[in-house]
Amino acid sequence: MKPKQTGLKKGLTNYGDQGFSLFLRKAFIKGAGYTDQALERPVVGIVNTGSSYNPCHGNAPQLIEAVKRGVMLAGGLPMDFPTISIHESFSAPTSMYLRNLMSMDTEEMVRAQPMDAVVLIGGCDKTVPAQLMGAASAGIPSIQLITGSMLTGSHRSERVGACTDCRRYWGKYRAEEIDAEEIAEVNNQLVASVGTCSVMGTASTMACIAEAMGMTVPGGASPPAVTADRIRVAEETGAQAVQMAHDGLTIDKILTPAAFENAMRVLLAIGGSTNGIVHLTAIAGRMGLEIDLEALDRMGRETPVLLDLKPSGKHYMEDFHHAGGMATLLRELKPLLRLEAMTVTGRTLGEELERAGDGFPQDVVRSAANPIYPQGSIAVLRGNLAPGGAIIKQSAADARLMEHVGRAVVFENVEDMATRIDSDTLDVSADDILVLKNIGPKGAPGMP
Ligand code: FES
């Protein structure tokens, strides 16, 4: 059997003569000034998703610089390369249309180019799932680097952040509670820096899930985008990628059934986005695994919501970071976790939790004895409206609505809703149930 090729010798272009293929490859890369000595090192690919259209990834240049430093310090050769980048507000008709395209782009570029490990830089909603899907299929040692959350802003002394407050203020403006001048002021404050949305939306959910699954370095989920902590995480990620290449720690050793179970526990305990289920299902699918909705429902009954973050609670991601980030949460969840799950450090989740040491007093992550919500944030429903099953985010709903009888006021699609919802002639009362049809994958289109 031929020895497995590594580094720059990996995956040679097929000219029918391997020696010539390598000769040519080296000739071209030397055009960029590399020496033979540099080209002998293990290669770490760095997926660059920086884009002027994606402010959630606005720190990509600094992150890449730090990852490269980490790779070099650990004896590797960093090679950054672009893939497509998706931002929620800049993708028509919706970002969900592009998630699978991004996963294919990531997978194929990781597969086609010579690298022994890959650092995936992602953050905005669809990017982390797309990258984990692509990396899962490509199968090499892979490590996720989250771009990090944005800072919160301040509107007339009230703390604000995207995007729970975006809808809230827009609602006030539509209800004529605030005027055009004030809504323009709010517009300047909702996104106070580069980085991902500062509440527990899909981006923060996927960041926490990525760490829970062992796909980031410990503490990789929570540092805001513009902090020194985030840059240090990037340097550490680069160094870890070299170690993973050396150890052959491929992604299949990390994305195991235990990792997905931990992901579901964390999703439930953080009041995570329901989109998280859609993405977890897709990532698991790439590993030949299924997300069992029955199991999720069962876990939901025994997993309390512990994280006091908007929209289920009151804090923002930067507060979570100051409270110790995922280590604080995982410590509380410990009895419910699969501690034997492997992480990118080559140590198990349980070993990493031991290394993280004791916690400290804080008020962002509650104890299991004093939860935000006694059960998990998400429950699985079945019935004549959804024979195949449906997901409800019960932690964000008023408890008295959990069992409710009322008239259905139905909107056919988003346009119908936008046209009629503010109309004085709409026949609706507080006890009615608003139903919005055609908002799923086949609807709007692409579940906006
Ligand atoms: Fe990028 Fe919210 S729009 S994370």
Residues whose N, C-alpha, C, O or C-beta is under 5 A from the ligand:
A	BS01	FES	C56 E88 G123 C124 D125 T196 C197 A203
